[in-house]
Amino acid sequence: MDDERQLLRHLLATLCYRLKRVAVGAPVNFGEFAAGSDVRKPVEILHHINDLLRFANGRFRALATAIIAKGNWEAELKTFAELAAHVDEALVELPLRGVLNGKPITIEHLLQGPFCDAMSHVGQLALLRRLAGAPITTENFVRAEIRAGRLDA
């Protein structure tokens, strides 16, 4: 496996770790927390993150990105864990497939698109936790035990 894929696997493990930090200890009704009339609820953001992982997975498996109905917070967390595992497996075993703007899709496309977008949305979830009155405890993420392939979200 090349360095680019290994780095993307590490980013995926980081995404899982950070989402776990948001999810563990969240209030029971956190998924439905409404911060305002034009602000997506946490469950809607998590569903979008799952859509991003479906897109990434589809670039390895030549799958069309299907529109899936939104579940509740717990169901979306379970879906996230399953999709993250599929993407990690694909990064290890499968070639990229498909084109973007007439050119083959690359690892860089996945980094700048779905992976970075998903990380931004996990940050939104962390902010919503604070607004919901249940902030995440402070952590130095440089010291976190994160490794490629460790996706225990």
C-alpha positions as CSV (number, residue, x, y, z in Angstrom):
1,M,0.0,0.0,0.0
2,D,1.3,3.4,-0.9
3,D,1.9,6.3,1.5
4,E,-1.1,8.3,0.2
5,R,-3.5,5.5,1.0
6,Q,-1.9,4.9,4.4
7,L,-2.3,8.6,5.2
8,L,-5.9,8.6,4.1
9,R,-6.5,5.5,6.3
10,H,-5.0,7.5,9.2
11,L,-7.3,10.4,8.4
12,L,-10.3,8.0,8.4
13,A,-9.2,6.6,11.8
14,T,-8.9,10.2,13.1
15,L,-12.4,10.9,11.8
16,C,-13.7,7.9,13.7
17,Y,-11.9,8.9,16.9
18,R,-13.2,12.4,16.8
19,L,-16.8,11.3,16.1
20,K,-16.5,8.9,19.0
21,R,-15.6,11.8,21.2
22,V,-18.7,13.6,20.1
23,A,-21.0,10.6,20.5
24,V,-19.8,9.1,23.8
25,G,-21.6,10.8,26.7
26,A,-23.8,12.9,24.5
27,P,-27.3,13.6,25.9
28,V,-29.9,11.0,25.0
29,N,-31.7,13.4,22.7
30,F,-28.6,15.0,21.2
31,G,-29.3,13.8,17.7
32,E,-32.5,15.9,17.7
33,F,-30.9,19.0,19.3
34,A,-32.2,22.1,17.4
35,A,-29.7,25.0,17.6
36,G,-31.9,27.2,15.4
37,S,-34.3,27.3,12.5
38,D,-31.7,27.1,9.8
39,V,-29.3,24.8,11.5
40,R,-29.2,21.1,10.8
41,K,-29.8,18.8,13.7
42,P,-26.9,16.5,14.7
43,V,-28.6,13.4,13.2
44,E,-28.9,15.3,9.9
45,I,-25.2,16.2,9.9
46,L,-24.2,12.6,10.8
47,H,-26.5,11.3,8.0
48,H,-24.6,13.7,5.6
49,I,-21.3,12.4,6.8
50,N,-22.5,8.9,6.0
51,D,-23.5,10.0,2.5
52,L,-19.9,11.3,2.1
53,L,-18.5,7.9,3.1
54,R,-21.0,6.2,0.8
55,F,-19.6,8.4,-2.0
56,A,-16.0,7.5,-1.1
57,N,-16.8,3.8,-0.9
58,G,-18.5,3.9,-4.3
59,R,-15.3,5.3,-5.9
60,F,-13.6,2.0,-5.1
61,R,-16.5,-0.4,-5.7
62,A,-17.9,1.4,-8.8
63,L,-21.2,1.9,-7.0
64,A,-23.6,4.7,-7.6
65,T,-24.2,6.9,-4.5
66,A,-27.6,5.9,-3.4
67,I,-29.9,8.2,-1.5
68,I,-30.7,6.5,1.8
69,A,-33.4,7.6,4.3
70,K,-32.1,9.2,7.5
71,G,-32.3,7.0,10.6
72,N,-32.1,8.0,14.2
73,W,-28.9,9.0,16.0
74,E,-28.0,5.4,17.1
75,A,-28.8,4.0,13.6
76,E,-26.6,6.6,11.9
77,L,-23.7,5.9,14.3
78,K,-24.0,2.2,13.5
79,T,-24.1,3.0,9.7
80,F,-21.0,5.3,10.2
81,A,-19.0,2.4,11.8
82,E,-20.0,0.0,8.9
83,L,-19.2,2.5,6.2
84,A,-15.9,3.5,7.8
85,A,-14.9,-0.1,7.8
86,H,-15.9,-0.6,4.2
87,V,-13.8,2.5,3.1
88,D,-10.8,1.4,5.2
89,E,-11.0,-2.1,3.6
90,A,-11.2,-0.5,0.1
91,L,-8.2,1.7,0.8
92,V,-6.2,-1.4,1.6
93,E,-7.4,-3.7,-1.1
94,L,-9.2,-2.0,-4.1
95,P,-8.2,0.3,-6.9
96,L,-10.0,3.5,-7.4
97,R,-12.6,3.5,-10.2
98,G,-14.4,6.2,-12.0
99,V,-13.7,9.6,-13.5
100,L,-14.1,13.2,-12.4
101,N,-14.2,15.9,-15.0
102,G,-13.0,13.4,-17.6
103,K,-10.0,12.3,-15.6
104,P,-9.5,9.3,-13.3
105,I,-10.5,10.0,-9.7
106,T,-7.5,10.1,-7.3
107,I,-6.8,9.8,-3.6
108,E,-6.3,13.6,-3.6
109,H,-9.9,14.0,-4.8
110,L,-11.1,11.8,-1.9
111,L,-9.0,13.8,0.5
112,Q,-10.2,17.3,-0.6
113,G,-13.8,16.2,-1.1
114,P,-15.5,13.7,1.2
115,F,-12.8,13.2,3.8
116,C,-12.2,16.8,4.6
117,D,-15.9,17.6,4.3
118,A,-16.7,14.9,6.8
119,M,-14.0,16.2,9.2
120,S,-15.5,19.7,9.1
121,H,-18.9,18.2,9.9
122,V,-17.6,16.3,12.9
123,G,-16.3,19.7,14.1
124,Q,-19.9,21.1,13.7
125,L,-21.2,18.2,15.9
126,A,-18.6,19.0,18.6
127,L,-19.8,22.7,18.5
128,L,-23.5,21.5,18.7
129,R,-22.6,19.4,21.8
130,R,-21.3,22.6,23.5
131,L,-24.5,24.5,22.5
132,A,-26.6,21.6,23.8
133,G,-25.0,22.1,27.2
134,A,-22.8,19.0,27.1
135,P,-19.4,20.1,25.8
136,I,-16.7,17.5,25.0
137,T,-13.8,17.5,27.5
138,T,-10.6,19.1,26.3
139,E,-8.0,16.8,24.7
140,N,-4.7,17.2,23.0
141,F,-5.3,15.3,19.8
142,V,-1.6,15.1,19.0
143,R,-1.3,12.7,21.9
144,A,-4.3,10.6,21.0
145,E,-3.7,6.9,20.2
146,I,-4.9,7.0,16.6
147,R,-3.7,4.5,14.1
148,A,-4.6,3.6,10.5
149,G,-7.1,0.7,10.6
150,R,-8.3,1.4,14.2
151,L,-11.9,2.4,13.6
152,D,-13.5,1.7,16.9
153,A,-16.1,4.5,16.6
